[in-house]
Amino acid sequence: MRYLLGSRFRGVFLGGLVGEALAQSSQLKHPIGGDFAQSVVPGATSLIKLGKFDIDDWLEIYQQKFTHLEPSKIIFATIPISVFFHENPVKLHQNLLRLLKNWDSNLEIRDSTLAIGYAIAQSLTEKLHPQTLIPQIIAFIGETNTSLPQNLLKVNNLLERRASLERVQAELDSQGTFSNEIALAFYYFLSTLEDFPLAVLRSIRHDEIWQKHSDNLYFPNTSVITGLLSGVYNSNTSIPVNWRVSLTRQLSQISQVLELADALATTWSGVYEPGLNSQEFAHEESLMSNENIPPCVYAAPRVIRAR
């Protein structure tokens, strides 16, 4: 195994959070107000508390927390499901669709969520191959009337031709649709597959350019999606220490999401951690202490179970 699974769990949450925080600090015209952490924490907490996906519990906690779920919040809220069911594509597909159906999301959100969820699962199972990922995602989405499969195919072709960034942006920015933004995030991720900092910085530059020419707040933040995709593939060890240290001063959520990722990993694996289900996710621990102290877990024989 190239990276520890727990390190990849951390990577998806910390990558999204870092991508969002860097975008906020880059003097964007319309900065995003912490949607990522607010969206992923309730669902992940439910999975940890119950040890399974309970649709009624999810609907209740999200209805209490949000009066309205914007497209980006819906996508981010499904990330814990993609992490928790990464080893079972059938259950991953079923559970994502169950949740999206109850949230009455449109087809573009559905297809975007499935695409991101499948990519996360492939990274966690170490089956992600850049040459085959996009065709596999399109098959995972299935028959659809949205433009996302066509946009992803454009990305695949442009990557094969090693097209310039300007060429990619010209082809995918022309319509300015939701699907275009998702496809661009996949481009930034796949074109710099082994380089988390470069992938995120390029996506942030795109956000800066796009928001200078648009007053529309409907689109998700491309840098968040790029960050979580690259984070789960390269693990949290790929995220520069100086970024994490500097952002610790700004983001109280960093220690929370790292604890959340560790607890979700232990719950997924079936191991027992004393006080896991009753613990309150604290904010006071520093990032560096979180990095140096691995979760303390204990397992009985044959306790790891298939779902």
Number of C-alpha atoms within 10 A of each C-alpha: 6 8 15 10 17 19 24 26 27 24 27 30 31 28 31 26 27 25 27 28 22 17 25 17 12 13 10 17 16 16 18 16 11 14 19 27 21 16 23 22 21 17 25 24 20 20 22 22 17 12 16 15 20 14 14 10 15 19 14 10 13 17 13 9 12 12 8 11 16 15 20 21 18 23 25 25 26 22 24 27 22 26 26 24 21 23 16 14 16 11 15 21 20 10 19 20 17 12 22 18 12 11 15 10 17 12 15 19 21 22 26 22 27 24 25 23 27 26 24 26 23 20 23 25 14 14 12 18 13 14 12 11 18 23 14 17 20 20 12 17 18 12 10 13 10 16 16 25 24 14 19 24 15 18 26 23 12 18 18 11 9 12 12 11 14 8 12 17 14 11 14 20 15 9 11 13 15 18 22 23 25 27 25 24 26 25 24 27 28 23 19 15 17 15 17 28 18 15 25 32 18 17 24 25 14 19 21 17 12 16 15 11 9 11 10 10 12 11 16 20 24 25 32 30 31 30 32 31 31 34 35 30 32 23 28 26 15 18 20 11 13 9 13 17 13 10 19 17 11 12 16 16 22 24 23 21 23 22 21 22 27 20 25 26 22 22 23 21 14 19 18 16 15 10 8 16 17 9 10 11 18 13 15 10 14 15 20 13 10 16 13 8 8 12 14 11 15 11 13 9 6 8 11 14 9 9 10
